[in-house]
Amino acid sequence: MKQYKVEAFTYYSKITTDKEHIVKSSKAEIQETMDSYAKDGWTLPSTNATSFGAAVYIYLYFEKDA
């Protein structure tokens, strides 16, 4: 049997000429979360992202054997 967890992140767009500003600002936080879960034996089988208005929502789906 497997256990599952979801982590969600919300990032907001801002007026800038750098179209990659959300990627740059979110990278460290997401990597830290992934490293933390990996230390506890979780794997990352799936991700998803969506946008609504000025927000970008990123979902990380983790699983591990129970």
C-alpha positions, 0 to 999 in steps of 0.5 A, spaced: 500 500 500 502 506 498 501 513 502 500 520 498 501 527 499 500 533 495 504 540 496 501 546 493 505 553 492 502 559 490 506 564 486 504 571 483 506 574 477 509 582 477 510 587 472 517 586 469 521 585 463 523 578 466 518 573 463 522 567 467 521 571 474 516 566 477 521 560 475 527 564 478 523 565 485 520 559 486 526 554 484 529 554 491 523 553 495 521 547 491 527 544 491 528 544 498 521 541 499 523 536 494 529 534 498 526 534 504 521 529 502 526 525 498 530 524 505 524 521 508 523 516 502 518 519 498 518 519 490 515 525 486 511 521 481 507 527 478 507 534 478 502 539 475 501 547 474 496 552 473 495 559 472 489 563 474 489 571 474 496 573 476 497 567 480 501 560 478 499 554 482 504 549 482 502 542 485 507 536 487 505 529 488 509 525 492 508 517 494 512 512 498 510 505 500 507 504 507 
